[in-house]
Amino acid sequence: MSHPSTPGQTVGPFFHDALPFPGGEQLVPHGDPRAIRLHGRVIDGAGEPVPDALLEIWQADERGRVVREPGSLRRDGYTFTGWGRAATDNDGRYTFTTVEPGPTEPGAARFIAMTVFARGLLDRLFTRVYLPDDEALARDPLLAALPPARRRTLVAASDAAGLVFDVVLQGSGETVYLRHARA
Amino acid sequence: MTTARAGGDASAAPTQADVSAQIAELAGRPQRDQPRLDYPAYRSSALRHPRSELQQVDPETVERHAPVFGAVDADPLDADLTARHGGEPIGERIVVAGRVLDGDGRPVAGQLVEIWQANAAGRYIHRRDRHPAPLDPNFSGVGRCLTGPDGSYAFTTIKPGPYPWRNHDNAWRPAHIHFSLFGRAFTQRLVTQMYFPGDPLLGLDPIYQSITDPGAHERLIATYDHGLTSPEWATGYRWDIVLSGTGRSWTE
C-alpha cells in the first residue's frame, strides 16, 4: 500500500531570496558554442504578464544523455547538469541559456521538461517544451493525443537565438499541463 | 458571494466571513491529495489556474530522472538559519526535522531540500514585503540541506510569526515554513508549506484550506516532538514528507 503523499502549496510571493541563485538560468555559459536561448513570457488568464513566477527546466544534453552531475547551484562553467531555474521579471519574461537536447532514444521527440510555480498557483504545473522542426514530433504519443490547437502550445517557436516558448496559465492559448501516470 | 461590509463601499475587499463561506462551500471534497487549483477563496488563483484538465501522460526518460545535487550545492552551515549572521536572531529557536520518503515509504537520500520563511515577527526580508513589522539583522530566513542516507533532514531556525496579507480584509497567514523538494524523478517535484500544530489561523486560511480533503491537509502540520527538543537550547518539531510515486523506474 502506498503512503499518501504530502500535498503541494503555492510558492507564494516571497521565494526570490530563497530559490533563484546566481547562474540558475545558465545551464551553459553564454559563450558556449552550443548555447541557445530559451525564452518567453508567463501570461495569466487576462493576458497579463506574471511577474512572480518561477520556472525550472530539466533536460538531456545535446547528445540525448540524461546527465547525473551535481553542481547546479554553484556552477563551475564547465559541467552541464541539465537543470536550471529562472524567475520571471516585472514583464513576466524569463530566459534560459542552454543546449538543444538530443533524443533520449533513437527517433524520440526532443523536449525540455518544465515546471511552473507562481504566486496564485496553488500547486506546481508540469509541461514540455518540444523543439520545432523535429520530424519525430509526428510520432510523439503526447502530441498525438492532443487536438492541433492544444498541441501547438507545447512546441517552441524558433528565433535567431534559439527557442521561444510562452507559458499561458489560463484561457486563450492555455498551455497543456501534465499529470504523469505510473510515476 | 462578496458583500460589502456595513458602511463600506461596494469595492471593499471581501471579509473573513465571505472567505470562510467560500472555504466551507468546498470543504471535505476529495481532491487527489492535492490543492484545488481553482479555489475562489484564494483570490490570486482566479486568473492563474488552468481551465483544462491536466493531460495524463506516461513519463518519458528525462522525466523518470531527477537533477542530482551534492556537497557542492549545499554547505552544512546552510541548514542552521540561526548561525548565518553576527548574533542570535530574535524569537523561539526550533529544530525542524524529519524524513523525505517516496510513495513506498523508501527514503529519498542525498536530495536537495530548500526552505524559506518569515522571521519571528512575521516579516520576510523580501523587498515586496510591506508588513510594518521589524526585520531582524540576524535572520534572513533561507536554508538548504541534502537528505541523509535515511532520507533525513534537519534545520535549526526560529519559529516564524503569522503575517497579514491582502487576500481579504483582515487576512492573516498561519505561521509556516516553505519547503522545496526533489525526488528521484522529475515528476516528484514538490513545493509546499509546513504548518504548526494548534494554529488558530489554519481554519481561516484559504491557501491551507485549498487542500479540501481534511486527511490530506493535516499532513502539512508538523508534530511537536519532545525527543527533538534539546535542554537549554531549542524545541523540536517533526515533519515527514512523502513525495508522490516511487521514482524507481530508472534505478531497478
Contacts between the chains, C-beta under 8 A, distances in Angstrom:
chain1	res1	chain2	res2	distance
A	2	B	103	4.2
A	2	B	104	6.3
A	2	B	246	7.9
A	3	B	101	6.4
A	3	B	102	7.9
A	3	B	103	5.6
A	3	B	104	7.1
A	3	B	105	5.1
A	3	B	242	4.7
A	4	B	33	5.9
A	4	B	215	7.4
A	4	B	216	7.0
A	4	B	219	6.8
A	4	B	242	6.6
A	5	B	33	5.3
A	5	B	103	6.2
A	5	B	242	4.9
A	5	B	243	6.3
A	5	B	244	4.2
A	5	B	245	7.9
A	6	B	190	6.7
A	6	B	192	6.1
A	6	B	219	5.4
A	6	B	220	6.9
A	6	B	241	4.8
A	6	B	242	5.1
A	6	B	243	7.3
A	7	B	33	5.4
A	7	B	34	5.4
A	7	B	35	6.0
A	7	B	192	6.5
A	7	B	211	4.6
A	7	B	216	5.2
A	7	B	217	6.7
A	7	B	219	6.6
A	7	B	220	6.5
A	8	B	34	6.2
A	8	B	35	6.2
A	8	B	190	5.7
A	8	B	191	6.0
A	8	B	192	5.0
A	9	B	35	6.5
A	9	B	178	7.9
A	9	B	191	7.0
A	9	B	192	4.5
A	9	B	193	4.2
A	9	B	207	6.1
A	9	B	208	7.6
A	9	B	210	7.8
A	9	B	211	7.9
A	9	B	220	7.1
A	10	B	35	7.8
A	10	B	42	7.8
A	10	B	191	7.9
A	10	B	207	6.1
A	11	B	178	7.2
A	11	B	180	8.0
A	11	B	191	5.1
A	12	B	178	6.5
A	12	B	193	7.9
A	13	B	126	7.3
A	13	B	128	6.3
A	14	B	116	6.9
A	14	B	118	7.9
A	14	B	124	4.4
A	14	B	126	4.3
A	14	B	128	7.5
A	14	B	129	6.3
A	14	B	178	7.8
A	15	B	116	6.4
A	15	B	178	7.0
A	16	B	126	6.2
A	16	B	127	7.9
A	17	B	116	6.7
A	17	B	124	7.5
A	17	B	125	5.7
A	17	B	126	5.9
A	17	B	140	6.8
A	17	B	141	7.5
A	17	B	142	5.7
A	18	B	114	6.1
A	18	B	115	7.3
A	18	B	116	3.4
A	18	B	141	7.8
A	18	B	142	4.5
A	18	B	178	7.2
A	18	B	180	7.8
A	19	B	114	6.4
A	19	B	116	7.5
A	19	B	180	6.4
A	44	B	47	4.2
A	44	B	48	5.5
A	45	B	46	7.4
A	45	B	47	3.7
A	45	B	48	7.1
A	45	B	51	7.8
A	46	B	47	5.3
A	48	B	47	7.6
A	50	B	48	7.0
A	56	B	189	7.5
A	58	B	62	6.4
A	58	B	63	7.9
A	58	B	65	8.0
A	58	B	66	7.5
A	58	B	67	5.8
A	58	B	186	5.1
A	59	B	62	6.1
A	60	B	61	7.6
A	60	B	62	5.5
A	66	B	61	6.2
A	66	B	62	5.5
A	66	B	65	4.8
A	68	B	65	7.4
A	68	B	68	4.7
A	69	B	68	6.2
A	70	B	68	5.1
A	70	B	69	5.3
A	70	B	70	3.1
A	70	B	71	7.6
A	70	B	72	5.4
A	70	B	73	5.7
A	71	B	70	7.0
A	71	B	72	4.8
A	71	B	73	6.5
A	72	B	67	6.1
A	72	B	69	6.8
A	72	B	73	6.5
A	73	B	69	7.0
A	73	B	72	7.6
A	73	B	73	4.0
A	73	B	74	7.3
A	73	B	112	7.8
A	73	B	144	8.0
A	74	B	72	5.4
A	74	B	73	6.3
A	81	B	67	6.4
A	81	B	68	7.3
A	82	B	62	8.0
A	82	B	67	6.4
A	83	B	67	3.6
A	101	B	62	7.5
A	104	B	60	6.9
A	104	B	61	4.0
A	104	B	62	5.9
A	105	B	61	6.6
A	108	B	60	7.1
A	108	B	61	7.6
A	111	B	60	7.6
A	111	B	62	7.7
A	113	B	62	5.5
A	113	B	63	5.4
A	113	B	186	5.4
A	115	B	186	7.7
A	115	B	189	5.4
A	117	B	191	5.9
A	118	B	48	5.9
A	119	B	44	5.9
A	119	B	48	7.8
A	120	B	42	7.3
A	120	B	44	3.3
A	120	B	45	5.2
A	120	B	46	7.8
A	120	B	47	7.4
A	120	B	48	3.7
A	121	B	37	7.1
A	121	B	45	7.1
A	121	B	48	4.9
A	121	B	49	6.9
A	122	B	35	3.9
A	122	B	36	6.8
A	122	B	37	5.3
A	122	B	39	6.1
A	122	B	42	6.7
A	122	B	45	5.8
A	122	B	49	7.3
A	122	B	207	7.2
A	122	B	210	5.0
A	123	B	34	5.5
A	123	B	35	5.2
A	123	B	37	6.2
A	124	B	189	6.1
A	124	B	190	7.5
A	124	B	191	5.8
A	125	B	50	7.0
A	125	B	54	8.0
A	126	B	63	7.9
A	126	B	186	7.8
A	126	B	187	7.0
A	126	B	189	7.8
A	141	B	57	7.7
A	141	B	58	7.0
A	142	B	55	7.1
A	142	B	57	4.9
A	145	B	55	7.2
A	145	B	57	7.9
A	146	B	55	7.0
A	150	B	52	7.5
A	169	B	47	7.3
A	169	B	48	5.0
A	169	B	49	7.0
A	169	B	50	6.4
A	170	B	47	5.8
A	170	B	48	6.6
A	170	B	49	6.2
A	170	B	50	5.9
A	170	B	51	5.8
A	171	B	51	7.0
A	174	B	50	5.6
A	174	B	51	6.4
A	174	B	52	5.9
A	175	B	50	7.5
A	176	B	52	7.2
A	176	B	55	5.2
A	177	B	50	5.4
A	177	B	52	7.7
A	177	B	54	5.3
A	177	B	55	6.8
A	178	B	54	6.2
A	178	B	55	5.4
A	178	B	56	7.8
A	178	B	57	5.0
A	179	B	54	4.0
A	179	B	55	6.9
A	179	B	56	5.2
A	179	B	57	7.2
A	180	B	56	8.0
A	180	B	57	6.2
A	180	B	58	7.5
A	180	B	59	4.7
A	180	B	63	6.5
A	180	B	187	4.2
A	180	B	245	7.6
A	181	B	56	5.5
A	181	B	57	6.7
A	181	B	58	5.4
A	181	B	59	7.5
A	182	B	58	6.9
A	182	B	59	7.6
A	182	B	245	7.6
A	182	B	249	7.7
A	183	B	59	5.1
A	183	B	63	7.4
A	183	B	64	7.5
A	183	B	185	5.8
A	183	B	187	3.8
A	183	B	188	7.1
A	183	B	244	7.1
A	183	B	245	4.2
A	183	B	247	7.1
A	183	B	249	7.9
